[in-house]
């Protein structure tokens, strides 16, 4: 059915998203901050370029039938991609906080969650960055209806994104709220 095809495409789109983020990280300068920034900016860029898929992935109640098929047929695969993406973000945050670059062998379906999620502060920063990027991505995609026609905001948008990305990296360094 149409919804089953959309469910399968949703999983493929998310897999492409996760791999594209990591590809951008691998092409970035080998400093912890540059790699985290590459992940953040790639996330924003992907959601802008693929705004329809961003809506499906981030607002599953928008199409309950598709969400049901994803859960039933591809739930394990989707969860594995999600775990891999979060594990990679966790490593990027930890690397910034430690001031080093690490390249752990993270593989979908075999993420060492217990080892990675040992530091509550790093978990908090990881979640803060992930949630924050969702908001920036939605806004950047031009789909935030209430503010899309406010020219004063649109005129300074790039400056606002630059400031926000810098704040996220500063938070990863440990300069954010404790």
C-alpha positions in Angstrom: 0.0 0.0 0.0 1.0 3.6 -0.2 1.5 3.9 3.5 3.7 0.7 3.6 5.8 2.3 0.8 6.1 5.5 2.8 7.0 3.5 5.9 9.9 1.7 4.1 11.0 5.0 2.5 11.0 6.6 6.0 13.4 4.1 7.3 15.7 4.5 4.2 15.5 8.3 4.6 16.5 8.1 8.2 19.4 5.7 7.4 20.6 8.2 4.7 20.3 11.0 7.3 22.4 9.2 9.9 25.1 8.3 7.4 25.2 11.7 5.8 25.8 13.3 9.2 28.7 11.0 9.9 30.1 11.5 6.4 30.2 15.3 7.2 31.9 14.5 10.5 34.5 12.4 8.7 35.2 15.3 6.2 35.5 17.9 8.9 38.8 19.2 10.4 40.0 16.6 12.9 39.3 18.7 16.0 36.5 17.9 18.4 34.7 21.2 17.9 34.9 21.0 14.1 33.5 17.5 14.1 30.6 18.4 16.4 29.9 21.5 14.4 29.9 19.4 11.2 27.3 17.1 12.7 25.1 20.0 13.8 25.3 21.8 10.5 24.7 18.6 8.5 21.6 18.0 10.5 20.2 21.4 9.8 21.1 21.2 6.1 19.6 17.8 5.7 16.3 18.8 7.3 16.2 21.9 5.1 16.9 19.9 2.0 14.6 17.0 3.0 11.9 19.0 4.9 9.1 16.5 4.1 11.1 13.6 5.5 12.1 15.7 8.5 8.4 16.2 9.2 7.6 12.5 9.0 10.5 11.6 11.2 10.0 14.2 13.8 6.2 14.4 13.9 5.1 10.7 13.7 1.5 11.6 14.7 1.1 13.5 11.4 0.6 10.1 9.7 -0.4 7.5 12.1 -0.8 4.7 9.5 2.8 5.2 8.2 4.1 5.4 11.8 2.3 2.1 12.6 3.9 0.4 9.6 7.3 1.7 10.5 6.9 0.4 14.1 5.5 -3.0 13.0 7.8 -3.8 10.1 10.9 -1.7 10.7 10.8 -0.9 14.4 14.1 -2.7 15.2 15.9 -1.3 12.2 14.7 2.3 13.0 15.7 1.9 16.6 19.1 0.7 15.6 19.7 3.7 13.4 18.5 6.0 16.2 20.8 4.4 18.7 23.7 4.7 16.2 23.0 8.4 15.6 22.7 9.1 19.3 25.8 7.2 20.1 27.8 9.1 17.5 26.5 12.4 18.9 27.4 11.3 22.4 31.0 10.5 21.3 31.2 13.9 19.6 30.1 15.7 22.8 32.4 13.6 24.9 35.3 14.3 22.6 34.7 18.1 22.8 34.6 17.9 26.6 37.8 15.8 26.7 39.5 17.9 24.0 40.4 14.9 21.8 39.2 13.1 18.7 38.2 9.5 19.1 37.0 7.1 16.4 35.1 4.3 18.1 33.9 1.5 15.9 30.2 2.1 16.2 28.1 -0.3 14.2 24.3 -0.2 13.8 22.8 -2.9 16.0 25.9 -3.2 18.2 26.1 0.1 20.0 27.8 -0.3 23.5 25.1 1.8 25.2 26.1 0.9 28.7 29.7 2.1 28.1 28.7 5.2 26.2 26.0 6.4 28.6 28.0 6.5 31.8 28.2 10.3 32.2 24.9 12.0 33.0 26.3 15.5 32.0 27.3 14.2 28.6 23.8 12.6 28.2 22.2 16.0 29.1 24.3 17.9 26.7 23.7 15.3 23.9 19.9 15.6 24.5 20.1 19.4 24.6 22.0 19.5 21.3 19.6 17.0 19.6 16.5 18.7 20.8 17.9 22.1 20.0 18.8 21.1 16.5 15.3 19.9 15.8 14.0 23.4 16.5 16.6 25.1 14.4 16.0 22.6 11.6 12.3 23.1 11.5 12.8 26.9 11.5 15.5 26.7 8.9 13.4 24.6 6.7 11.0 27.5 6.5 8.1 25.6 7.8 7.5 27.5 11.1 4.3 29.1 10.0 4.0 31.7 12.8 7.4 33.3 12.2 8.0 32.7 8.5 6.9 36.2 7.5 8.7 38.2 10.1 11.2 40.0 8.0 13.2 41.3 11.0 13.9 37.7 12.1 14.5 36.5 8.6 17.0 39.3 8.0 19.2 38.2 10.9 18.6 34.5 10.7 22.2 33.5 9.7 23.6 35.5 12.6 21.1 33.7 15.0 22.2 30.3 13.7 25.9 31.1 14.1 25.3 32.2 17.7 23.2 29.1 18.5 25.8 26.7 17.0 28.5 28.5 19.0 26.4 28.2 22.2 25.9 24.4 21.6 29.6 23.8 21.2 30.3 25.9 24.3 27.8 23.8 26.2 29.6 20.7 25.0 32.9 22.1 26.3 31.2 22.3 29.7 30.5 26.1 29.7 26.8 25.6 29.7 24.4 25.3 32.6 25.4 22.8 35.2 
